[in-house]
Amino acid sequence: MSAHFFVVTGGPGAGKTSLITELARRGFHTIPESGRAIIREEMQGGGDALPWADRMAYAERMLEQDLRAYSAAQALSGPVIFDRGIPDILGYLTLCGLPVPPHVTAAAKAARYNARVFLAPYWDEIFTQDTERTQTRTEAEATCAVMRETYTALGYQITELPRADIATRADFVCAQRVN
């Protein structure tokens, strides 16, 4: 386990990336979400490893990128904040009703993060959609629930983020002794 690796997870549009950006501004090492980058790359290159085209290929690309990021983060000192973690891929596949390949489960069990995982709850007031985030409100709520279940099943302790402005959320994370 990498005790200095912290995950922020939850459904889409819950403020995870905004929080990660604020924590980076405060000097924390941060690792961006792989999913958005993959969507941009696939759309630009005409690929189909997309959540609305080939979900399994999309999941495999996320796993590949997340494993590289996890490995690279080993060289960083101090806390590292991840915008989603490898267990999110298990949650994604479960949410899609797809089988979870054994190598995905093995990766989620081997690449461990701090036992405390920060969950950004669904928050209707800030939820938005864009070209990369096409999920509905119902799908966003379901994603949040699946991520809670997935991380809990893997033995992580969920710490729910407050529904508050970004500075307050960042203060909350910092108060949890991540620095």
N, C-alpha and C positions, 0 to 999 in steps of 0.2 A: 504494500500500500504506500502511496505517496501522500503522506499526511499534510503536505503543504500544497496539494492540488485540491481546489475547491470548484464544484460544479454549480452553475445556475441553470436550472431547467424549468420546464412548464410548457404551457401551450403557446402557440403563435400569438403575437400581438399583446403579450403580457408585460412588456417592458424589460425583457432580459438584456437585449443588446444595448439599450439606453443605459442600463445599470452598468454593464461591462465597460462601456465607453467612459462613464464617470469614474469607475474604479481605475481605469487606465490613466485617466487624467490625474488621479491622485497618486500615481506612481506604481501601481500594481502591474505585474506581468499579467497579460491577458491573452487568451487564445480565442479567436473568433469562431463562430458557428460554421461548420463545414457545409451545411445544406445550402445556404444562400449562394456561396461561392460556386458550388457545383451547378446549381440552377443557372447562374449567369454563364458559366463556361459552356454548359450543354446548349443553352439557347443561342449563344454566339456561334458555336461550332456546328449547330444543326444536329446535335446528339439527341438520344432518347432516354438517357439515364436521368429521367425527370419523374417527380412524384405523380404526374398525371399521364405518364407514358409507360415507362418500365420501372416500376417501383422497386423491384429486386435489384436491378442494376444501379439504381439510385442509392439504395441501402449499401450495396457493396462499395460504391465510390465513397460514401460517407465513412464507412469502416476503414477503408484504406487511408483516407486523409486524416481521420481521427487518430489512428494508430501512429501515423507519422508525427502528428502534432504532440501526442502524448510522449513519444520517445524524445523528440526535440526539447520538450519542456523539462526533461530530466536534468538538463544542463543549467537551468535557471535556478538562482538562489532566491529564497524568500517565497511568499505565497504566489501561486499562479491561479488565476480565475479563468475557468473554462465556460464559454457560452455553449452549453450542452456538453454531455460526455458520451462515452461509448455506450452506456446502457440506454441512452435515448434511441439508439438504432433498434434495440430489442423492442422498446415501446412502440416505435414507428411501425415495425413489422407486425406486431400484435394488433395495433390499431387498424392496419390495413387488411387484417385477416390472412396474412401470409405466414407460411411456416418460417420459424426462426432456425436458420442453419446452425449446426453444432459449432462451427468455427466462430460464429457471431457470439453465441453464449459463452464460449471459452474465452474470447477476447474480453468480454464484459467482466468476467470473473477474474481474469489475470491482471488487467490494467485497472487497478483500484485507485480510487480517489479518497480524500478525507471522508471519514464516516458521516460528517455533516454535509448534507446537500441542500442548497437553497432552491426553493420552489417558488416561482412567480405564479401566483394564482390567476385564473381567468379574471379579467377586469373589464367589464363591458364598456366603461367610460373611455378607455384608452385603446380598445381593440380597433384595428384598421386592417384593410386588405390592400395589396399592391400587386405588381406583376409577378413577384416571387412568392408572396404569401397570399394564396388563393383560398385558403380554408375559410369556411363559414364560422359563425359564432358557435354553433353547435359542435362543429369539428374541433374548434379551439378548446372548448370546455372538455370534450372527450379526450383530447390530447393531454391536457393537464392531469386529468384523472389517471390515464394510463401511465404517465411518467411517475406520478406518486406511487402507484402500485408496483411498477417495474423496479424503481430504486429501493422501495421498502422490501420487496421480495429478495433483493440482492444484499440485504442487511444494512442498508444506509438509513440514517436518521434524517427525516425531513424537517427542515426549518422553513416555514412559510414566510415569505417576504411580506411586509405590510403593504397595503394599497395606499401608497403615499408618493409624494414627489421623488424625483431621482436622488436628490441630495439626501433626503431622509432615508431612502432605501440604502444608499451607499453607507451612510452613518450606521445603519442597522447592521449591515454586513461587517463593517469594521469593528463594531462593538462585540461581535461574536468571536473575537480573538483570532482573526485570520491574518493579522499582521504581527 
